[in-house]
Amino acid sequence: MDIAAHVEILHASYLHWTGRALIEPRADAADAPTLLDQAPFAVVSHGTQDDPIFNYANRRALELFEMSWAEFTRLPSRLSAEPLNREERSRLLERVTRNGYVDDYIGVRISKSGKRFLICDATVWNLLDSSGKPYGQAALIANWKILA
C-alpha cells in the first residue's frame, strides 16, 4: 500500500464528509503521512472486504491497541471490539454507510493484551477514492479512557 496515497484518501474523505481538515491543510503532501502518524489522536481505517481488515493505524492507535503495524494490518476490524460489543459496532458502521460519517460514537474496544478502553465522541467516516468509489471506513479517536 502506498501510505502517502492512503493518507490523502483519509484526509480528502474526512474533509468531504465533515468539512474539517484531518491534518494541517497547508502541509506538503510529502509531510502528510508523518504529520498524521505523529498526531495526538488515533486514526485507523479498514478496507471494503466482506470482513474488513484494518489497513492503517497511526502511532497513537498502535499504542492504544498495543500492536505492531504488522499485527494491526492483519486484524479483522470486528475483532477490535469485544464479542458482546460487535453487534453495536455493526450498527455503527451501517449508520456511517448511510450518512457518510458520524461524530458522536461511543464504544468499548480491546487491546492485544486485553485492556479495555472506552472511546468517546469518535468520528467514523466513509472513505472514497479519487473517483468517488467506496474505499473503506476510518475512525478518528481523540478521547478515550482506560477501563479497569
Backbone as a printed PyTorch tensor [residue, N CA C, xyz], in Angstrom:
tensor([[[  0.8480,  -1.1780,   0.0000],
         [  0.0000,   0.0000,   0.0000],
         [  0.8950,   1.2430,   0.0000]],

        [[  0.5250,   2.2060,  -0.7780],
         [  1.2060,   3.4980,  -0.8150],
         [  0.6280,   4.3510,   0.3200]],

        [[  1.4110,   4.5190,   1.3820],
         [  0.9270,   5.2300,   2.5740],
         [  0.5360,   6.6700,   2.2520]],

        [[  1.3340,   7.3620,   1.4390],
         [  1.0210,   8.7580,   1.1080],
         [ -0.3340,   8.8530,   0.4080]],

        [[ -0.5910,   7.9450,  -0.5310],
         [ -1.8710,   7.9520,  -1.2450],
         [ -3.0150,   7.6210,  -0.2830]],

        [[ -2.7750,   6.6860,   0.6260],
         [ -3.8040,   6.3060,   1.6000],
         [ -4.1140,   7.4830,   2.5310]],

        [[ -3.0830,   8.1580,   3.0130],
         [ -3.2920,   9.3160,   3.8920],
         [ -4.0550,  10.4030,   3.1470]],

        [[ -3.7820,  10.5820,   1.8610],
         [ -4.5220,  11.5760,   1.0750],
         [ -6.0060,  11.2050,   1.0160]],

        [[ -6.3140,   9.9140,   0.8520],
         [ -7.7110,   9.4650,   0.8450],
         [ -8.3490,   9.6930,   2.2230]],

        [[ -7.6270,   9.3810,   3.2860],
         [ -8.1450,   9.6310,   4.6360],
         [ -8.4870,  11.1110,   4.8020]],

        [[ -7.5450,  11.9610,   4.4270],
         [ -7.7250,  13.4010,   4.5950],
         [ -8.8400,  13.9450,   3.6980]],

        [[ -8.8070,  13.6020,   2.4180],
         [ -9.8160,  14.1240,   1.4800],
         [-11.2210,  13.6610,   1.8620]],

        [[-11.3520,  12.4070,   2.2880],
         [-12.6640,  11.8860,   2.6670],
         [-13.1690,  12.5400,   3.9550]],

        [[-12.2750,  12.7430,   4.9100],
         [-12.6490,  13.4150,   6.1590],
         [-13.1260,  14.8330,   5.8600]],

        [[-12.3910,  15.5450,   5.0270],
         [-12.7660,  16.9020,   4.6370],
         [-14.1060,  16.9050,   3.8980]],

        [[-14.2910,  15.9300,   2.9980],
         [-15.5400,  15.8240,   2.2280],
         [-16.7540,  15.6910,   3.1470]],

        [[-16.6750,  14.7840,   4.1160],
         [-17.8340,  14.4960,   4.9660],
         [-18.0260,  15.5120,   6.0790]],

        [[-16.9220,  15.9630,   6.6940],
         [-17.0590,  16.7880,   7.8990],
         [-16.8340,  18.2750,   7.6440]],

        [[-16.1680,  18.6050,   6.5450],
         [-15.8080,  19.9980,   6.2930],
         [-14.6020,  20.4420,   7.1060]],

        [[-13.9780,  19.5060,   7.8170],
         [-12.8120,  19.8160,   8.6530],
         [-11.5730,  19.1140,   8.0960]],

        [[-10.4140,  19.6830,   8.3850],
         [ -9.1510,  19.0870,   7.9500],
         [ -8.6870,  18.0460,   8.9670]],

        [[ -8.2190,  16.9300,   8.4830],
         [ -7.6620,  15.8850,   9.3390],
         [ -6.2420,  16.2560,   9.7610]],

        [[ -5.5070,  16.8520,   8.8490],
         [ -4.1520,  17.3300,   9.1120],
         [ -4.0640,  18.7630,   8.6280]],

        [[ -3.0230,  19.4300,   8.9930],
         [ -2.8140,  20.8270,   8.5990],
         [ -3.0240,  20.9720,   7.0930]],

        [[ -4.0190,  21.7750,   6.6790],
         [ -4.3420,  21.8700,   5.2580],
         [ -3.2070,  22.4110,   4.3880]],

        [[ -2.3100,  23.1820,   4.9790],
         [ -1.2080,  23.7320,   4.1880],
         [  0.0110,  22.8180,   4.1890]],

        [[ -0.1080,  21.6570,   4.7980],
         [  1.0290,  20.7350,   4.8640],
         [  1.3780,  20.2220,   3.4730]],

        [[  2.6490,  20.0770,   3.2400],
         [  3.1260,  19.4970,   1.9960],
         [  2.6730,  18.0390,   1.9450]],

        [[  2.2460,  17.5700,   0.7880],
         [  1.7520,  16.1890,   0.6440],
         [  2.7910,  15.1770,   1.1080]],

        [[  4.0550,  15.4810,   0.9080],
         [  5.1130,  14.5590,   1.3320],
         [  5.2030,  14.4710,   2.8550]],

        [[  4.7810,  15.5260,   3.5570],
         [  4.8330,  15.5400,   5.0240],
         [  3.5760,  14.9600,   5.6710]],

        [[  2.5060,  14.8190,   4.9060],
         [  1.2240,  14.3920,   5.4630],
         [  1.2920,  13.0540,   6.2050]],

        [[  1.9360,  12.0140,   5.6390],
         [  1.9820,  10.7470,   6.3840],
         [  2.6590,  10.8820,   7.7440]],

        [[  3.7250,  11.6470,   7.8270],
         [  4.4180,  11.8330,   9.1010],
         [  3.5640,  12.6350,  10.0680]],

        [[  2.9290,  13.6910,   9.5710],
         [  2.0710,  14.5040,  10.4400],
         [  0.9320,  13.6740,  11.0210]],

        [[  0.2980,  12.8470,  10.2070],
         [ -0.8020,  12.0230,  10.7150],
         [ -0.2760,  10.9510,  11.6560]],

        [[  0.8760,  10.3750,  11.3370],
         [  1.4440,   9.3470,  12.2000],
         [  1.7730,   9.9110,  13.5810]],

        [[  2.1830,  11.1510,  13.6540],
         [  2.5890,  11.7610,  14.9230],
         [  1.4750,  12.5610,  15.5960]],

        [[  0.2720,  12.4750,  15.0670],
         [ -0.8560,  13.2250,  15.6290],
         [ -1.1550,  12.7810,  17.0620]],

        [[ -1.7250,  13.6660,  17.8660],
         [ -2.0470,  13.3140,  19.2520],
         [ -3.3160,  12.4750,  19.3870]],

        [[ -4.0030,  12.2350,  18.2980],
         [ -5.2100,  11.4150,  18.2800],
         [ -4.9380,  10.1410,  17.4790]],

        [[ -5.7800,   9.1420,  17.6760],
         [ -5.6460,   7.8690,  16.9690],
         [ -6.4800,   7.9000,  15.6950]],

        [[ -5.9350,   7.3510,  14.6150],
         [ -6.6600,   7.1830,  13.3590],
         [ -6.4370,   5.7580,  12.8840]],

        [[ -7.5360,   5.1010,  12.5300],
         [ -7.4810,   3.7510,  11.9770],
         [ -8.3820,   3.6930,  10.7510]],

        [[ -8.1150,   2.7260,   9.8810],
         [ -9.0150,   2.5170,   8.7490],
         [ -9.0180,   1.0520,   8.3580]],

        [[-10.1080,   0.6710,   7.6700],
         [-10.1890,  -0.6770,   7.1100],
         [-10.7130,  -0.5770,   5.6830]],

        [[-10.5510,  -1.6880,   4.9660],
         [-10.9530,  -1.7280,   3.5660],
         [-12.4140,  -2.0860,   3.3870]],

        [[-12.7400,  -2.5530,   2.1920],
         [-14.1270,  -2.8250,   1.8160],
         [-14.4370,  -4.3200,   1.7360]],

        [[-13.5740,  -5.1650,   2.2560],
         [-13.8200,  -6.6050,   2.2260],
         [-15.1150,  -6.9470,   2.9710]],

        [[-15.6450,  -8.1520,   2.7220],
         [-16.8320,  -8.5980,   3.4580],
         [-16.5800,  -8.6090,   4.9610]],

        [[-15.3800,  -9.0200,   5.3590],
         [-14.9500,  -8.9730,   6.7550],
         [-13.7280,  -8.0550,   6.7620]],

        [[-13.9480,  -6.7330,   6.8470],
         [-12.8620,  -5.7730,   6.6290],
         [-11.6550,  -5.9770,   7.5440]],

        [[-10.4820,  -5.8110,   6.9490],
         [ -9.2010,  -5.9030,   7.6480],
         [ -8.6680,  -4.4760,   7.8160]],

        [[ -8.1380,  -4.1790,   8.9890],
         [ -7.5070,  -2.8800,   9.1740],
         [ -6.3710,  -2.7270,   8.1650]],

        [[ -6.2710,  -1.5420,   7.5820],
         [ -5.1920,  -1.2880,   6.6230],
         [ -4.3680,  -0.0540,   6.9940]],

        [[ -4.7090,   0.5920,   8.1030],
         [ -3.9280,   1.7510,   8.5490],
         [ -4.1570,   1.9770,  10.0350]],

        [[ -3.1040,   2.3920,  10.6930],
         [ -3.1760,   2.8810,  12.0780],
         [ -1.9940,   3.8090,  12.2780]],

        [[ -2.2520,   4.9760,  12.8520],
         [ -1.1250,   5.8470,  13.1720],
         [ -0.4970,   5.3930,  14.4900]],

        [[  0.5690,   6.0590,  14.8820],
         [  1.3310,   5.6450,  16.0670],
         [  0.4630,   5.6070,  17.3190]],

        [[ -0.3810,   6.6260,  17.5200],
         [ -1.2360,   6.6660,  18.7170],
         [ -2.1920,   5.4640,  18.7390]],

        [[ -2.7420,   5.1030,  17.5880],
         [ -3.6540,   3.9550,  17.5140],
         [ -2.9130,   2.6570,  17.8260]],

        [[ -1.7160,   2.4990,  17.2890],
         [ -0.9450,   1.2890,  17.5680],
         [ -0.6390,   1.1820,  19.0660]],

        [[ -0.3290,   2.3060,  19.6990],
         [ -0.0960,   2.3070,  21.1500],
         [ -1.3670,   1.9340,  21.9000]],

        [[ -2.4820,   2.4910,  21.4970],
         [ -3.7560,   2.2460,  22.1690],
         [ -4.1620,   0.7710,  22.0610]],

        [[ -3.9820,   0.1990,  20.8820],
         [ -4.3410,  -1.2020,  20.6690],
         [ -3.2080,  -2.1610,  21.0370]],

        [[ -2.0560,  -1.6180,  21.4210],
         [ -0.8890,  -2.3980,  21.8390],
         [ -0.4720,  -3.4170,  20.7730]],

        [[ -0.3470,  -2.9430,  19.5490],
         [  0.0260,  -3.8180,  18.4380],
         [  1.0820,  -3.1600,  17.5650]],

        [[  1.7940,  -3.9970,  16.8450],
         [  2.7060,  -3.5090,  15.8200],
         [  1.8980,  -3.2500,  14.5490]],

        [[  2.5040,  -2.5540,  13.6080],
         [  1.8580,  -2.3140,  12.3090],
         [  1.4960,  -3.6560,  11.6660]],

        [[  2.4210,  -4.5960,  11.6690],
         [  2.1780,  -5.9020,  11.0300],
         [  1.0020,  -6.6240,  11.6770]],

        [[  0.9080,  -6.5890,  12.9980],
         [ -0.2130,  -7.2390,  13.6880],
         [ -1.5330,  -6.5420,  13.3700]],

        [[ -1.5110,  -5.2180,  13.4540],
         [ -2.7490,  -4.4630,  13.2830],
         [ -3.3070,  -4.5960,  11.8800]],

        [[ -2.4450,  -4.5850,  10.8890],
         [ -2.9050,  -4.6210,   9.4940],
         [ -3.2490,  -6.0390,   9.0220]],

        [[ -3.2700,  -6.9760,   9.9340],
         [ -3.7980,  -8.3250,   9.6510],
         [ -5.0920,  -8.5840,  10.4260]],

        [[ -5.4830,  -7.6330,  11.2630],
         [ -6.6150,  -7.8120,  12.1710],
         [ -7.9400,  -7.4590,  11.5000]],

        [[ -8.9030,  -8.3970,  11.4700],
         [-10.2460,  -8.0120,  11.0340],
         [-10.7700,  -6.9470,  11.9940]],

        [[-11.3010,  -5.8670,  11.4670],
         [-11.6770,  -4.7470,  12.3320],
         [-12.7360,  -5.1280,  13.3590]],

        [[-13.5850,  -6.1100,  13.0600],
         [-14.6130,  -6.5290,  14.0220],
         [-13.9900,  -7.0520,  15.3120]],

        [[-12.7400,  -7.5560,  15.2290],
         [-12.0940,  -8.1130,  16.4170],
         [-11.5270,  -7.0360,  17.3410]],

        [[-11.6440,  -5.7690,  16.9530],
         [-11.2040,  -4.6940,  17.8460],
         [-12.2320,  -4.4450,  18.9500]],

        [[-13.4110,  -5.0270,  18.7930],
         [-14.4620,  -4.9170,  19.8090],
         [-14.6350,  -6.2750,  20.4830]],

        [[-15.0110,  -6.2550,  21.7450],
         [-15.3120,  -7.4980,  22.4390],
         [-16.5350,  -8.1450,  21.7960]],

        [[-16.6630,  -9.4730,  21.9020],
         [-17.8030, -10.1460,  21.2590],
         [-19.1620,  -9.5190,  21.5690]],

        [[-19.3880,  -9.1140,  22.8140],
         [-20.6810,  -8.5290,  23.1770],
         [-20.9090,  -7.1780,  22.5090]],

        [[-19.8380,  -6.4860,  22.1070],
         [-19.9660,  -5.1540,  21.5200],
         [-19.9390,  -5.1700,  19.9980]],

        [[-19.8210,  -6.3360,  19.3800],
         [-19.6980,  -6.4050,  17.9230],
         [-20.9960,  -6.0610,  17.2130]],

        [[-22.1320,  -6.3900,  17.8130],
         [-23.4110,  -6.0360,  17.1880],
         [-23.5850,  -4.5180,  17.1860]],

        [[-23.2230,  -3.8760,  18.2840],
         [-23.2840,  -2.4160,  18.3710],
         [-22.3530,  -1.7890,  17.3310]],

        [[-21.1470,  -2.3460,  17.1650],
         [-20.1900,  -1.8640,  16.1690],
         [-20.7650,  -2.0050,  14.7680]],

        [[-21.4350,  -3.1060,  14.5060],
         [-22.0490,  -3.3390,  13.1950],
         [-23.1190,  -2.2870,  12.9030]],

        [[-23.9310,  -1.9570,  13.9030],
         [-24.9520,  -0.9080,  13.7280],
         [-24.3050,   0.4430,  13.4320]],

        [[-23.2010,   0.7300,  14.1140],
         [-22.4710,   1.9790,  13.8590],
         [-22.0290,   2.0440,  12.4030]],

        [[-21.4130,   0.9870,  11.9060],
         [-20.8890,   1.0090,  10.5370],
         [-22.0120,   1.1270,   9.5160]],

        [[-23.1720,   0.5470,   9.8020],
         [-24.3290,   0.7110,   8.9120],
         [-24.7800,   2.1740,   8.9020]],

        [[-24.7770,   2.8140,  10.0620],
         [-25.1630,   4.2230,  10.1560],
         [-24.1730,   5.1110,   9.3880]],

        [[-22.8820,   4.7940,   9.4840],
         [-21.8650,   5.5450,   8.7370],
         [-22.0660,   5.3510,   7.2430]],

        [[-22.3350,   4.1180,   6.8240],
         [-22.5530,   3.8390,   5.4050],
         [-23.7210,   4.6700,   4.8790]],

        [[-24.7960,   4.7560,   5.6530],
         [-25.9740,   5.5400,   5.2460],
         [-25.7070,   7.0380,   5.2040]],

        [[-25.0390,   7.5690,   6.2330],
         [-24.9250,   9.0170,   6.4110],
         [-23.5960,   9.6200,   5.9620]],

        [[-22.6100,   8.7960,   5.6670],
         [-21.2960,   9.3070,   5.2770],
         [-20.3340,   9.4080,   6.4410]],

        [[-20.8390,   9.8300,   7.5930],
         [-19.9940,   9.8930,   8.7920],
         [-20.8740,  10.0810,  10.0230]],

        [[-20.2930,   9.8050,  11.1760],
         [-20.8880,  10.1450,  12.4710],
         [-19.7650,  10.7430,  13.3100]],

        [[-20.1120,  11.6400,  14.1990],
         [-19.0690,  12.2360,  15.0420],
         [-19.4270,  12.1570,  16.5220]],

        [[-20.2470,  11.1770,  16.8450],
         [-20.6960,  11.0430,  18.2300],
         [-20.5950,   9.6090,  18.7440]],

        [[-19.7000,   8.8210,  18.1320],
         [-19.6400,   7.4130,  18.5020],
         [-18.9590,   7.2150,  19.8570]],

        [[-19.5800,   6.3780,  20.6710],
         [-19.0310,   5.9650,  21.9600],
         [-19.0620,   4.4370,  21.9850]],

        [[-17.9540,   3.8270,  22.3390],
         [-17.9220,   2.3730,  22.4030],
         [-16.6740,   1.8660,  23.0900]],

        [[-16.7050,   0.5990,  23.4640],
         [-15.5760,  -0.0400,  24.1380],
         [-14.7890,  -0.8490,  23.1150]],

        [[-13.4830,  -0.7250,  23.1750],
         [-12.5760,  -1.5050,  22.3380],
         [-11.6250,  -2.2500,  23.2570]],

        [[-10.8780,  -3.1720,  22.6600],
         [ -9.9790,  -4.0100,  23.4510],
         [ -8.6140,  -4.0710,  22.7700]],

        [[ -7.5670,  -3.9750,  23.5840],
         [ -6.2060,  -4.0240,  23.0590],
         [ -5.7270,  -5.4780,  22.9840]],

        [[ -4.5680,  -5.6600,  22.4190],
         [ -3.9800,  -7.0020,  22.2820],
         [ -3.8350,  -7.7060,  23.6390]],

        [[ -3.4740,  -6.9420,  24.6810],
         [ -3.2710,  -7.5500,  25.9970],
         [ -4.5800,  -7.7580,  26.7560]],

        [[ -5.7050,  -7.3360,  26.1580],
         [ -6.9940,  -7.4870,  26.8180],
         [ -7.4510,  -6.2380,  27.5510]],

        [[ -6.6480,  -5.1770,  27.4860],
         [ -7.0230,  -3.9240,  28.1280],
         [ -8.2350,  -3.3450,  27.3870]],

        [[ -9.2540,  -2.9980,  28.1490],
         [-10.4660,  -2.4050,  27.5740],
         [-10.3740,  -0.8980,  27.6830]],

        [[-10.8310,  -0.2040,  26.6500],
         [-10.8560,   1.2540,  26.7110],
         [-12.1280,   1.7630,  26.0560]],

        [[-12.6460,   2.8270,  26.6480],
         [-13.8600,   3.4740,  26.1680],
         [-13.4530,   4.6160,  25.2580]],

        [[-13.9410,   4.5930,  24.0170],
         [-13.7120,   5.7200,  23.1220],
         [-14.9550,   6.5930,  23.1580]],

        [[-14.7360,   7.9020,  23.1910],
         [-15.8300,   8.8590,  23.3290],
         [-15.8170,   9.8500,  22.1790]],

        [[-16.9880,  10.1140,  21.6370],
         [-17.1440,  11.1100,  20.5790],
         [-16.1980,  10.8900,  19.4090]],

        [[-16.0030,   9.6400,  19.0320],
         [-15.1530,   9.3350,  17.8820],
         [-15.8790,   9.7140,  16.5910]],

        [[-15.0990,  10.1160,  15.6040],
         [-15.6410,  10.3730,  14.2700],
         [-15.3060,   9.1710,  13.4070]],

        [[-16.3240,   8.6250,  12.7720],
         [-16.1580,   7.4890,  11.8610],
         [-16.7110,   7.9430,  10.5240]],

        [[-15.9480,   7.7340,   9.4580],
         [-16.3690,   8.2290,   8.1530],
         [-16.0600,   7.2400,   7.0420]],

        [[-16.8350,   7.3700,   5.9590],
         [-16.6180,   6.5640,   4.7610],
         [-15.4310,   7.1210,   3.9930]],

        [[-14.6260,   6.2270,   3.4580],
         [-13.5110,   6.6220,   2.6080],
         [-13.9280,   6.4800,   1.1540]],

        [[-13.5560,   7.4770,   0.3720],
         [-13.8390,   7.4780,  -1.0640],
         [-12.5230,   7.6370,  -1.8090]],

        [[-12.3380,   6.8510,  -2.8760],
         [-11.1230,   7.0320,  -3.6660],
         [-11.2610,   8.2820,  -4.5320]],

        [[-10.2660,   8.5630,  -5.3390],
         [-10.2600,   9.8160,  -6.1060],
         [-11.3910,   9.8960,  -7.1300]],

        [[-11.9890,   8.7550,  -7.4720],
         [-13.1220,   8.7760,  -8.4030],
         [-14.4660,   8.7160,  -7.6790]],

        [[-14.4360,   8.7650,  -6.3330],
         [-15.6630,   8.7750,  -5.5470],
         [-16.2130,   7.4000,  -5.2170]],

        [[-15.4490,   6.3500,  -5.5070],
         [-15.9000,   4.9840,  -5.2020],
         [-15.5510,   4.6300,  -3.7610]],

        [[-16.3840,   3.7910,  -3.1150],
         [-16.0890,   3.3680,  -1.7410],
         [-14.7120,   2.7220,  -1.6300]],

        [[-13.9790,   3.1250,  -0.6010],
         [-12.6140,   2.6650,  -0.3790],
         [-12.4570,   2.0290,   1.0090]],

        [[-13.4580,   2.2200,   1.8770],
         [-13.3930,   1.6750,   3.2260],
         [-14.0060,   2.6470,   4.2110]],

        [[-13.6220,   2.5090,   5.4620],
         [-14.0800,   3.4030,   6.5180],
         [-12.9130,   3.6790,   7.4520]],

        [[-12.9850,   4.8210,   8.1290],
         [-11.9210,   5.2250,   9.0470],
         [-12.5290,   5.7920,  10.3150]],

        [[-11.6990,   5.8720,  11.3400],
         [-12.1360,   6.4400,  12.6110],
         [-11.0380,   7.3190,  13.1860]],

        [[-11.4510,   8.4270,  13.7480],
         [-10.5700,   9.3170,  14.4950],
         [-11.0070,   9.2360,  15.9480]],

        [[-10.0800,   8.8470,  16.8010],
         [-10.3650,   8.6850,  18.2280],
         [ -9.5180,   9.6990,  18.9780]],

        [[-10.1460,  10.7590,  19.4390],
         [ -9.4230,  11.8110,  20.1490],
         [ -9.5490,  11.6760,  21.6570]],

        [[-10.6180,  11.0200,  22.1120],
         [-10.8620,  10.8810,  23.5490],
         [-11.1020,   9.4260,  23.9040]],

        [[-10.3710,   8.9590,  24.8790],
         [-10.5660,   7.5920,  25.3570],
         [-10.2100,   7.5220,  26.8350]],

        [[-10.7220,   6.4750,  27.4600],
         [-10.4680,   6.2530,  28.8870],
         [-10.2090,   4.7700,  29.0700]],

        [[ -9.0890,   4.4490,  29.6980],
         [ -8.7690,   3.0590,  30.0090],
         [ -9.7290,   2.5980,  31.1080]],

        [[-10.3480,   1.4280,  30.8980],
         [-11.2960,   0.8820,  31.8580],
         [-10.5870,  -0.1280,  32.7550]],

        [[-11.0940,  -0.3000,  33.9410],
         [-10.4890,  -1.2470,  34.8980],
         [-10.6880,  -2.6690,  34.4520]]])
